[in-house]
């Protein structure tokens, strides 16, 4: 369903069922995003639905931009406060992931870790395994999460092979613990949705955790059933869902506030259907894509919007760079944003798009995952060898510098031929030119020395203009 048709349908449904559909109305209405507030450890940062309004509006405004108007409405619900703390839940989750690491990430639960791109280091050394076991034993003995172990002598000691001198705890977080759950698994299991909340009336359910302590339970996306969330009456419910946490952040600080909004948008995009992340192994686009680490909240590759989220159609792809519309602030899903530049020598499909006047290139690796790269990346994309990607190369490339040198040598050798061997008699006109040539007096043609200089001058001009054209279009 197109954006306009979908919005018209939603407006009609709202007018029939509810007198009006305001974006932030609470309870029972059809809305794109159902936001569930949930405190834990006996406290909350948002005691009322109204107190969360500014954050909801910010998240939805970004989703509206990224979706070209597909996501515009939300409804906020209050699911109360969980009296449980986070320490025991976090400890249980860490025990599970440490045991899995020592067992070699057993199937089928941990298959995703075996295949996770692109930075998973799972071939642990014997000293690595000893460190994993030390932390596991400490958590079991002390009934405390790994964060408390991080300040111990062993946890704070430099990891032997870390070139930056980071601690053992830092290495375990980066290479092992990050594959496990957080305390959220305990908070979500058997959590009851508010009375009257029906997941079917929302495209996604977004759970916003908070408490007034210094712990943050991070964010993730699954289905309500997979999370273990139940309906208000205890029955099983399903539907795409995600959670994130506002805790341990200074929401008055622009940077930390931005982190909270970015996480909400990121997890929402997952819930709307994106089953992977964007990767930048060479650090060429560190600020691009809310689905990449550190990416701007208002950026999302057109490929993702087409193939994962259905916010764009196949009509957005073109082979003509002149037809590409800049994605920055773009509002229409009917424009062409995705430039197909073909496959490289590695067989991987590549695309480019424009954002704030800059060409951004990426390749697509399995499973439909974006990897950013330089615009003159390896792979037969630069057809004329000038170091410029073929978004501005003509279908027929100009002579290469090697060909030019060969031609120059050939012409130069001709110039050494004596003038006596050269004819100054003009050639006979072809049949198609006869009617023109018969009306003109025969004119002598230049000798080859002069003619050769014309050839060289023309070639230099063509190559020079071609380079200038490429630079201008970029």
C-alpha positions in Angstrom: 0.0 0.0 0.0 1.4 3.4 -1.0 2.0 6.1 1.6 -1.0 8.2 0.4 -3.3 5.2 0.3 -2.2 4.0 3.7 -2.6 7.4 5.3 -6.0 7.8 3.7 -7.0 4.4 5.0 -5.8 5.2 8.5 -7.6 8.6 8.5 -10.8 6.9 7.4 -10.5 4.2 10.1 -9.8 6.8 12.7 -12.8 8.9 11.7 -15.1 5.9 11.8 -13.9 4.3 15.0 -12.6 7.3 17.0 -13.7 10.9 16.6 -10.2 11.9 15.8 -6.7 10.3 15.7 -4.3 12.6 17.4 -0.7 11.3 17.3 -0.3 11.1 21.1 -3.7 10.0 22.2 -3.6 7.3 24.9 -5.3 4.0 24.9 -7.1 1.8 22.4 -6.5 3.6 19.1 -5.0 2.5 15.9 -1.4 4.0 15.7 1.8 3.1 14.0 3.8 2.7 17.2 2.5 1.6 20.6 4.9 2.9 23.3 4.9 1.1 26.6 6.4 2.8 29.6 7.9 0.5 32.2 9.9 1.4 35.3 12.2 -1.0 37.2 14.1 -1.4 40.4 11.1 0.4 42.1 11.5 3.7 40.2 10.8 5.4 36.9 11.8 8.5 35.1 8.3 8.9 33.5 5.6 8.7 36.1 2.9 9.6 33.5 2.4 9.1 29.8 2.4 12.9 29.4 5.9 13.1 30.8 7.2 11.0 27.9 5.5 13.1 25.2 8.6 15.1 24.1 10.7 11.9 23.7 7.9 10.1 21.8 7.5 13.1 19.4 11.2 13.2 18.7 11.4 9.5 18.0 8.4 9.5 15.7 9.5 12.6 13.9 12.7 10.8 12.9 10.8 7.7 11.9 8.4 9.8 9.8 11.4 11.3 7.9 13.1 8.0 7.4 9.9 6.3 6.2 8.8 9.1 3.9 5.6 9.5 6.0 4.8 5.8 6.5 5.3 6.2 10.3 3.4 9.2 11.7 1.3 8.2 14.7 1.9 6.8 18.2 0.0 6.1 21.4 1.6 6.0 24.9 0.6 3.4 27.6 1.8 3.0 31.1 2.8 -0.5 32.2 3.7 0.5 35.8 6.9 -0.2 37.7 8.8 -3.5 38.3 10.0 -3.7 41.9 12.8 -6.1 40.9 16.4 -4.8 40.7 18.7 -5.5 37.8 21.7 -7.1 39.5 20.4 -10.7 39.7 18.9 -10.6 36.2 22.2 -9.3 34.8 24.2 -12.0 36.6 22.0 -14.7 35.3 22.3 -13.5 31.7 26.1 -13.2 32.0 26.5 -16.7 33.4 24.6 -18.1 30.4 26.8 -16.3 27.8 30.0 -17.2 29.5 29.1 -20.8 29.7 28.1 -20.7 26.0 31.5 -19.2 25.1 33.4 -21.9 26.9 31.2 -24.6 25.2 32.0 -23.2 21.7 28.7 -21.4 21.2 26.5 -24.6 20.9 23.8 -25.0 18.4 21.1 -24.0 17.7 20.7 -21.1 20.1 24.1 -19.5 19.4 24.3 -20.1 15.6 23.9 -16.4 15.1 27.1 -15.7 17.0 29.0 -18.1 14.8 27.9 -16.1 11.8 27.8 -12.6 13.0 29.6 -10.0 10.8 32.1 -8.6 10.7 34.0 -8.4 14.0 33.4 -11.7 15.9 36.6 -13.3 17.2 35.5 -16.7 18.5 38.7 -18.7 18.4 39.7 -18.1 22.0 43.2 -19.0 23.2 43.8 -21.0 26.3 44.5 -17.8 28.3 41.3 -16.3 26.9 39.4 -19.3 28.2 41.0 -19.1 31.6 39.9 -15.5 31.9 36.3 -16.4 30.9 36.3 -19.1 33.5 37.7 -16.8 36.2 34.8 -14.3 35.6 32.2 -17.1 35.5 33.5 -18.5 38.9 33.5 -15.0 40.4 29.9 -14.2 39.4 28.6 -17.5 40.8 30.6 -17.1 44.0 29.6 -13.5 44.6 26.1 -13.4 43.0 27.1 -10.1 41.4 27.2 -8.9 37.8 30.5 -8.6 35.9 30.5 -4.8 36.2 31.5 -5.2 39.9 34.3 -7.6 38.9 35.6 -5.0 36.5 37.0 -2.9 39.4 38.8 -5.9 40.9 42.5 -6.5 40.6 42.1 -9.1 37.8 39.2 -7.3 36.1 41.1 -4.0 35.9 44.5 -5.5 34.9 45.5 -4.8 31.3 44.6 -7.5 28.9 48.0 -9.0 27.7 47.4 -8.8 24.0 45.5 -5.5 23.8 47.7 -2.9 22.0 45.9 -0.1 23.8 46.3 -1.5 27.3 42.6 -2.0 27.9 41.5 -4.1 30.8 40.5 -7.7 31.1 37.0 -6.6 31.7 37.0 -4.5 28.6 38.1 -7.4 26.5 35.5 -9.7 28.0 32.8 -7.1 27.3 33.9 -6.7 23.7 34.6 -10.3 22.8 32.2 -12.3 25.0 29.6 -10.6 27.1 28.2 -8.4 24.3 26.8 -11.6 22.8 24.6 -12.2 25.8 21.4 -10.7 27.1 21.1 -7.9 29.7 18.8 -7.7 32.7 16.1 -7.0 30.2 15.5 -10.7 29.7 14.3 -10.8 33.4 12.3 -7.7 33.1 10.5 -8.8 30.0 9.7 -12.4 31.0 6.1 -12.5 32.1 5.7 -8.7 31.9 2.0 -7.8 31.5 0.9 -5.3 28.9 -1.4 -2.6 30.1 -5.1 -3.3 30.2 -6.7 -2.5 26.9 -3.4 -2.7 24.9 -3.8 -4.7 21.7 -0.6 -5.2 19.7 -2.7 -5.8 16.6 -3.7 -2.2 16.6 -0.1 -1.1 16.2 2.6 -1.9 13.6 5.2 -2.3 16.3 5.4 -2.2 20.1 8.2 -0.1 21.6 8.9 -0.7 25.3 10.7 2.3 27.0 12.4 1.2 30.2 13.6 3.6 32.9 14.7 3.9 36.5 16.7 6.5 38.5 19.8 4.4 39.0 23.1 4.1 37.1 22.3 0.9 35.1 21.0 0.8 31.5 19.5 -2.4 30.1 20.4 -1.4 26.5 18.1 -2.2 23.6 17.1 -5.1 21.4 14.3 -6.3 19.0 12.3 -9.5 18.9 8.6 -10.4 19.0 6.5 -10.0 22.1 6.2 -13.7 22.4 9.9 -14.3 22.1 10.5 -11.6 24.8 8.0 -13.4 27.0 5.7 -10.5 27.3 2.1 -11.4 28.1 -1.3 -9.7 27.6 -2.9 -8.0 30.6 -4.9 -11.2 31.4 -1.8 -13.4 31.2 -2.4 -14.8 27.7 0.2 -15.1 25.0 0.5 -12.2 22.6 2.6 -11.7 19.6 3.7 -8.9 17.2 7.0 -7.1 16.4 8.5 -5.4 19.4 11.6 -3.7 20.7 12.8 -2.2 23.9 15.3 0.5 24.9 16.3 2.2 28.2 16.5 5.9 29.2 18.3 5.1 32.5 21.8 6.3 33.5 21.7 9.1 31.0 21.7 12.9 31.6 18.7 13.8 29.5 19.5 17.4 29.8 22.8 16.9 28.0 22.3 17.1 24.2 24.7 14.3 23.5 23.2 11.9 26.0 19.7 12.9 25.1 20.6 12.1 21.5 21.9 8.7 22.5 18.5 7.8 24.0 16.6 9.0 20.9 19.0 7.3 18.5 18.5 4.0 20.4 14.8 4.3 20.2 14.8 5.0 16.5 17.4 2.2 15.9 15.4 -0.4 17.7 12.2 0.8 16.0 13.7 0.3 12.6 14.6 -3.2 13.5 11.0 -3.8 14.7 9.7 -2.5 11.4 11.6 -5.2 9.6 15.3 -4.6 9.2 17.0 -7.8 10.2 20.6 -6.7 10.1 22.9 -3.7 10.8 25.0 -1.5 8.5 28.8 -1.9 8.7 31.7 0.4 8.0 34.8 -1.8 8.4 37.1 0.9 6.8 35.6 3.9 8.6 34.7 5.7 5.4 31.2 6.8 6.6 31.3 6.9 10.4 28.4 9.3 10.7 26.0 7.6 8.2 23.1 5.3 9.1 21.2 5.1 12.3 21.6 1.3 11.8 25.4 1.6 12.0 27.4 2.2 15.2 27.6 6.0 15.7 25.5 6.9 12.7 23.3 10.0 12.6 19.6 9.5 13.6 18.4 11.1 10.4 20.3 8.8 8.0 19.4 5.4 6.7 20.6 3.9 3.3 18.0 3.8 0.6 18.8 0.1 0.1 17.5 -0.6 3.6 14.3 1.5 3.1 13.6 -0.5 -0.1 14.6 -4.1 0.6 14.1 -4.4 4.4 11.4 -1.9 5.2 9.3 -1.4 2.0 9.3 2.3 2.5 10.6 2.6 -1.1 9.7 0.7 -4.3 11.9 -0.8 -7.0 11.2 2.4 -9.0 13.7 4.2 -6.8 16.6 2.4 -8.5 18.2 4.0 -11.6 21.3 3.7 -13.8 21.4 7.4 -14.5 23.1 9.6 -11.9 21.4 12.7 -13.2 18.1 11.3 -11.9 19.3 10.8 -8.3 17.6 12.9 -5.7 19.5 13.8 -2.5 18.2 11.8 0.5 18.8 14.6 3.0 15.4 15.8 4.2 13.7 13.9 1.3 9.9 13.6 1.7 8.8 11.8 -1.4 8.9 8.0 -1.8 8.4 8.4 -5.5 11.8 9.9 -6.3 14.9 8.0 -7.4 17.4 7.7 -4.7 19.4 4.5 -5.4 22.0 4.4 -8.2 22.8 0.9 -9.5 26.5 0.9 -10.3 26.7 -2.8 -10.9 29.0 -5.5 -9.5 32.6 -5.4 -8.7 35.3 -8.0 -9.5 34.2 -9.7 -6.2 30.8 -10.3 -7.6 29.0 -8.1 -5.1 26.3 -5.6 -6.1 27.1 -2.0 -5.4 24.9 1.1 -5.1 25.4 4.8 -4.5 23.2 7.5 -3.1 23.4 11.2 -2.4 23.2 12.7 1.0 23.9 16.4 1.6 25.6 16.6 -1.8 28.0 13.7 -1.1 28.1 10.4 -3.0 27.9 7.5 -0.6 28.8 4.0 -1.9 28.2 0.6 -0.4 28.3 -3.1 -1.4 25.7 -5.7 -0.5 26.9 -8.8 1.3 24.8 -11.7 2.6 22.3 -11.4 4.2 21.3 -8.2 2.4 23.7 -6.2 4.5 25.2 -2.8 3.6 29.0 -2.3 3.9 30.2 1.2 3.2 33.3 1.7 1.1 35.3 4.3 -0.8 33.7 5.5 -4.0 36.8 4.3 -5.9 36.9 1.0 -4.2 38.4 -2.2 -5.6 36.2 -3.8 -8.1 35.8 -2.9 -11.8 33.9 0.3 -11.1 36.3 2.8 -12.7 36.0 2.1 -16.4 38.4 4.7 -17.6 41.2 4.3 -15.0 41.0 7.9 -13.9 40.4 7.2 -10.2 36.8 8.3 -10.5 33.9 6.0 -10.0 31.8 5.2 -13.0 28.9 7.3 -11.8 30.3 9.9 -14.2 32.0 7.6 -16.7 30.4 7.4 -20.2 29.3 4.2 -21.7 32.3 4.2 -24.0 35.4 5.2 -21.9 37.9 7.7 -23.4 41.4 6.5 -24.4 43.5 5.5 -21.4 46.8 7.2 -20.8 48.5 4.1 -21.9 46.7 4.1 -25.2 47.4 7.8 -25.6 51.2 7.2 -25.1 51.1 4.4 -27.7 49.3 6.7 -30.2 51.7 9.5 -29.5 54.6 7.2 -30.4 52.9 6.0 -33.5 52.3 9.5 -34.7 55.8 10.6 -33.8 57.2 7.8 -35.9 55.1 8.9 -38.8 56.5 12.4 -38.5 60.0 11.1 -39.2 58.9 10.0 -42.7 60.3 12.3 -45.5 58.0 14.8 -47.0 58.8 13.4 -50.5 56.8 10.3 -49.6 53.7 12.2 -48.7 51.0 13.2 -51.1 49.4 16.6 -51.0 46.6 15.5 -53.3 43.2 15.4 -51.6 41.4 12.0 -51.4 38.5 11.2 -53.8 35.1 11.9 -52.1 33.0 9.0 -51.2 29.7 8.5 -53.0 27.6 9.9 -50.0 29.7 13.1 -50.2 29.8 13.4 -54.0 27.0 15.9 -54.2 28.7 18.2 -51.8 32.3 17.7 -53.0 31.4 18.3 -56.7 30.3 21.8 -55.8 33.6 22.6 -54.1 37.0 23.3 -55.5 39.6 20.7 -54.5 41.8 22.0 -51.7 45.2 20.6 -50.8 45.3 18.9 -47.4 48.0 19.7 -44.8 51.1 17.6 -44.8 51.3 14.8 -42.2 53.5 16.9 -39.8 50.7 19.4 -39.5 48.0 16.8 -39.5 49.7 14.8 -36.8 49.9 17.9 -34.6 46.1 18.4 -35.1 45.5 14.8 -34.0 47.6 15.2 -30.9 46.0 18.5 -30.1 42.6 17.1 -30.4 43.4 14.1 -28.2 44.9 16.3 -25.5 41.8 18.4 -25.7 39.4 15.5 -25.4 41.2 13.9 -22.5 41.5 17.2 -20.7 37.8 18.1 -21.2 36.9 14.6 -20.0 38.9 14.9 -16.8 37.4 18.4 -16.2 33.9 17.0 -16.8 34.5 14.2 -14.3 35.8 16.6 -11.7 32.8 19.0 -12.3 30.2 16.3 -12.0 31.7 14.9 -8.8 
